Amino acid sequence: MKRLVVLFILLFTTHISFSQIHIDPSVDTLETDVKAAIRFYRSYIKAFKDTSLPNFRKYWPDDDCNAYKFPDQIIYGISSDYPTYRMAKGTIMYVKPGKEYVQIKTHFGFADSAGYTNTIAITNHFLKLDNNGSFKFINPLKFTTKGWHTTTVRNVSFCYPPYHIFSKKKADSLIQRIIALEKAWNLEPIKIRYYFANTKEEMQKIRGFDFTPDMGNRDKPSGISDSKDNIIYCAGWGENYFHEVVHIYLNRHYPNSPLKEGLAVFYGGSMGHSLGWHLQRLNNFLNEHTDIDIIDPAALGYMDNYTNPRSAILGLICQLAYDKDGMAGLKNIMSYDNIEDIMHYEFNISAQKCDGFLRRIIANEYGRSSKTFL
């Protein structure tokens, strides 16, 4: 897991852009409809070159384009800030023509310096001929969530599989937290589509993925938000995953803040546990790794499958601002675009002293064995 997180840091900080599609020799490209579908699909992926995005109306039906700003659920299915198609080179590994659509399965990955394959994603795209004789993609949600139920409470439409018994108590709890957030930040309600199921695998598969790196390992509560279309996908936490709601409401107001994830952890915890729980575990980790600079995300890495130390530290900075100046302090620190300035101007701590300052806070406040955090 630590290797994977370092890999993502490399991808997102160096702005690697691939947008290339290779065809595996096993794919039969002689059939006319297969050849046309691949040509259409390659054109779409190529449109993600550099920082540009495609004209979605050229590739997606009008009803999808009217319903979504980004009708493709795969684009931001791994990172909410970086398109999946730019993360690695793609190889079409499977094409299956059928009566209703052509299915294309693609492996996105790359070879490391030793020649081993690193997989970023395995995706499914479904293409159908429209009335004009040209291909258009089909949103997989249209058939992967067929039979699912929808219950709307205030501004949130909860979408869930038929095996789930809807919890009005959890939904009401989420709504009360949303109302409090709106009041504290002086915000209007946002209509949210909230998809949830028991596992991450279910959530990713309904969006068109066969594999993403976070689908493995032991199941735990998880989620990802699409603030472009106000959609939340979460697993293992039912109707009350407030963390992702915070992203939907506040990310758009502070797009350059390095504390966006920290603010969501401050309010909604992470992976089913509170900020305090994660900081208590982080204290034990830091006691064993005294040489790590906890301000440097590349050096910090990932401690295990349950606590992201970087998120916990960012959440701690939000907690310190709130303890110091209440909501005014919390709003103020979100206006900065780097951690060093936040620590210098808000806490009078120089860049050289940040590591020691935060370590002492964590040890003093979250290193007490008698203190328990849920």
Residue pairs with C-beta under 8 A, 6 or more apart in sequence:
1 217
1 302
1 304
1 305
2 301
2 302
2 303
4 213
4 302
5 301
5 302
5 308
6 298
6 301
7 118
8 79
9 297
9 298
10 16
11 82
11 87
12 79
12 81
12 82
16 86
16 87
17 48
17 49
17 50
17 51
17 86
18 85
18 86
18 87
18 88
18 89
18 90
18 110
19 45
19 46
19 47
19 48
19 49
19 85
19 86
20 45
20 89
20 90
21 41
21 42
21 45
21 46
21 89
21 90
21 91
21 92
21 106
22 89
22 90
22 91
22 92
23 29
23 38
23 91
23 92
24 91
24 92
24 93
24 94
26 93
27 34
27 38
27 92
27 93
27 94
27 95
28 34
28 95
29 35
29 38
29 95
31 97
33 97
33 102
33 129
34 95
34 97
34 102
36 135
37 95
37 97
37 102
37 104
37 127
37 135
38 92
38 95
38 104
40 59
40 127
40 134
40 135
41 92
41 104
41 125
41 127
44 54
44 59
44 137
45 85
45 90
47 53
47 54
47 55
48 54
48 83
48 85
48 86
53 83
56 64
56 65
56 70
56 71
56 72
57 65
59 136
59 137
60 71
60 72
60 136
60 137
60 139
61 130
61 136
61 137
61 138
64 71
64 137
64 139
65 71
68 139
68 229
69 228
69 229
70 76
70 226
70 228
70 229
71 137
71 139
72 137
72 139
73 139
73 140
73 141
73 207
73 208
74 84
74 85
74 121
74 123
74 125
74 207
74 208
74 209
75 83
75 84
75 85
76 82
76 83
76 84
76 224
76 226
76 228
77 84
77 121
77 204
77 207
77 208
77 209
77 212
77 224
78 84
78 87
78 120
78 121
78 212
78 213
78 214
79 87
80 224
80 225
80 226
80 227
80 247
84 108
84 120
84 121
84 123
85 108
87 108
87 120
87 121
88 108
88 109
88 110
88 118
88 120
88 121
89 108
89 109
89 110
90 106
90 107
90 108
91 106
91 107
91 108
91 109
92 104
92 105
92 106
93 105
93 106
93 107
93 122
94 103
94 104
94 105
95 102
95 103
95 104
95 105
96 102
96 103
96 105
100 128
101 126
101 127
101 128
101 138
102 126
102 127
102 128
102 135
103 124
103 125
103 126
103 127
104 124
104 125
104 126
104 127
105 122
105 123
105 124
105 210
106 122
106 123
106 125
107 119
107 121
107 122
108 119
108 120
108 121
108 122
108 123
109 117
109 118
109 119
109 120
109 121
110 117
110 118
110 120
111 117
111 118
112 118
119 211
119 213
120 212
120 213
121 209
121 211
121 212
122 209
122 210
122 211
123 208
123 209
123 210
124 140
124 208
124 209
124 210
125 137
125 208
126 137
126 138
126 140
126 208
127 135
127 136
127 137
127 138
128 135
128 136
128 137
128 138
129 135
129 136
130 136
140 206
140 207
140 208
141 206
141 207
144 205
144 206
144 207
144 208
145 159
145 195
145 206
147 161
147 162
148 159
148 160
148 161
148 162
149 159
149 160
149 161
149 162
149 164
149 166
150 157
150 158
150 159
151 157
151 158
151 160
151 166
151 171
152 158
153 168
153 171
153 172
153 175
154 175
154 178
154 189
155 175
155 178
155 189
155 190
155 191
155 192
156 171
156 174
156 175
156 178
156 191
156 192
156 194
157 191
157 192
157 193
157 194
158 166
158 171
158 194
158 196
158 239
159 193
159 194
159 195
159 196
160 166
160 195
160 196
160 197
161 197
161 198
161 202
164 196
164 197
164 198
164 238
166 239
167 238
167 239
170 238
170 239
170 240
171 239
171 240
173 239
173 240
174 239
174 240
174 241
174 242
174 245
177 242
177 245
177 267
177 268
178 189
178 242
178 245
178 249
181 187
181 245
181 246
181 249
181 267
182 188
182 189
182 249
184 327
185 249
185 250
185 253
185 331
187 249
190 230
190 248
190 249
191 230
192 230
192 231
192 232
192 245
192 248
193 229
193 230
193 231
193 232
194 231
194 232
194 234
194 239
194 241
195 203
195 206
195 231
195 232
195 233
195 234
196 203
196 232
196 233
196 234
196 235
196 237
196 238
196 239
196 241
197 203
197 206
197 235
198 219
198 235
198 236
199 219
199 235
199 236
200 214
200 215
200 219
200 222
200 235
200 236
201 215
202 235
203 233
203 234
203 235
204 211
204 212
204 215
207 233
209 215
214 222
217 305
218 305
219 235
219 236
220 236
220 271
220 272
220 305
220 306
221 234
221 235
221 236
221 237
221 241
221 271
221 272
222 234
222 235
222 236
222 271
223 232
223 233
223 234
223 235
223 237
223 241
223 243
223 244
224 232
224 233
224 234
224 244
225 231
225 232
225 233
225 244
225 245
225 247
225 248
225 251
226 232
226 233
227 247
227 248
227 251
227 252
230 248
232 241
232 244
232 245
232 248
234 241
234 244
236 272
237 272
241 268
242 267
242 268
242 269
243 264
243 265
243 267
243 268
243 269
243 270
244 264
244 268
245 268
246 263
246 264
246 267
246 268
247 260
247 264
250 260
250 263
250 264
250 334
251 260
253 334
254 260
254 263
254 334
254 335
256 337
257 263
257 334
257 335
257 336
257 337
258 314
258 336
258 337
258 338
258 339
258 342
259 314
259 317
259 318
259 333
259 334
259 336
259 339
259 342
261 310
261 311
261 314
261 315
262 311
262 313
262 314
262 315
262 316
262 317
262 318
263 314
263 315
263 318
263 330
263 334
264 270
265 275
265 278
265 311
265 312
265 314
265 315
265 318
266 275
266 315
266 318
266 319
266 322
266 330
269 275
269 277
269 278
270 278
270 307
270 308
270 311
270 312
270 315
271 306
271 307
271 308
273 306
273 373
273 374
274 373
274 374
275 312
275 315
275 316
275 319
275 373
276 366
276 373
276 374
277 373
277 374
278 307
278 308
278 311
278 312
278 315
279 312
279 315
279 316
279 362
279 365
279 366
279 373
280 366
280 367
280 371
280 373
281 303
281 306
281 307
282 303
282 307
282 309
282 312
282 313
282 362
282 366
283 362
283 363
283 366
283 367
285 303
285 307
285 309
286 292
286 294
286 359
286 362
286 363
287 363
287 367
292 299
292 300
293 299
293 300
293 355
294 300
294 309
294 313
294 355
294 358
294 359
295 313
295 339
295 340
295 351
295 354
295 355
295 358
297 310
300 309
300 310
300 313
301 309
302 308
302 309
303 309
313 358
316 358
316 361
316 362
317 333
317 339
317 342
317 343
317 358
318 330
318 333
320 347
320 361
321 329
321 330
321 332
321 333
321 346
322 329
322 330
324 346
324 347
325 332
329 346
332 346
333 342
333 346
336 342
336 345
336 346
339 354
340 351
340 354
343 349
343 350
343 351
343 354
343 357
344 350
344 351
347 357
349 357
366 373
